[in-house]
Amino acid sequence: MDRRSKLIEIIQRVTKKDRAPAADESLFDSGLLDSFALPDLVSALEQEFSLQIPDSDLNPRKFDSIERIEEYLDSRS
């Protein structure tokens, strides 16, 4: 399974919705995520990709879309 598919799976698990968002779709503007779900998403990303995301990075802008999450993960590698 490629990374994008894993990200979609994580988003679906966190949001409890079957919808697969487009790569550039805002997860917050679309209503899939809100500020309360962000820590759950970050926790799932940490577990899946074996990394630590500092509290200072808990910014919705960094995790607003699949593309932005991928960019963030790339910057952490």
Secondary structure, 3 states (H helix, E strand, C coil): CCHHHHHHHHHHHHHCCCCCCCCCCCCCCCCCCCCCCHHHHHHHHHHHHCCCCCHHHCCHHHHCCHHHHHHHHHHHC
